[in-house]
Amino acid sequence: MRFRDKVVLVTGGGSGIGRAVALGFAREGAQVVVSGRGREALDQTVKLAEADGGRIAALTSDVSDSASVAALVGQIVERYGRLDIAINNAGVLATGNVTDQPEEDFARVVDVNLTGVFLAMKHEIPAMIAGGGGVIVNFSSQIGAHKRLPGFGAYAASKAGVTALTRTAAREYIDQGVRINALSPGSHDTAMSMRPGETEADRAERMKDQVPAGRVGSLDEITGTVLWLASDDAGYVIGADIVADGGSTA
């Protein structure tokens, strides 16, 4: 119960890694708030936590909109008195070569993946400082921060920016008690790791060739990494970008 009574925000908590991480914090005693644009998905995360005896609340928010993020953090502080940990996980993907990708797709990916992290920290950090400190984990990616793939230019640019922004913010705020790191996952057991028309068996076969570990990462594995980064056990880890990709960029 490393996080008993800690107040934790997980953006993009309605599915995939965000949902798994939120449930992981709830199992360890935290009061979790999940945010995202879709209420139905968030409510499903809440139900899963309640069935397991955890505490999760859902608040809709758009990380690409500063007023929406400010309202989200304000509601958390008003309801629980502070914000201890923030996992900035919300993200979108749009593929296409540089000359083919619609400009609006590029802008949307950057708005959510990079500007969304900037806006989240912009409002989370003052709340944490007011409460005596906190921890932030920003989701970067193996693609962009550590590896390049054709057709992933917008996503790569946004995630490389997340890593640079994280390292800069880590230096800016550690002396005020806010510890900030990034996490760069490779392929994990989520819908985003599936190619169009691919089955789980197809993906498993593909992973044997693409990943030195020979498999896709489990949600339990990435959740464990996030919880470690947010815990006191990682207290001397500041401004890092932890890669969890089964050895793909080793």
Helices and strands as residue ranges (DSSP letters): E 7-11, H 16-27, E 31-36, H 39-51, E 55-60, H 66-80, E 85-88, H 103-110, I 111-115, H 116-130, E 134-139, H 142-145, H 153-173, G 174-176, E 178-185, G 191-193, H 200-210, H 219-230, G 232-234, E 241-244
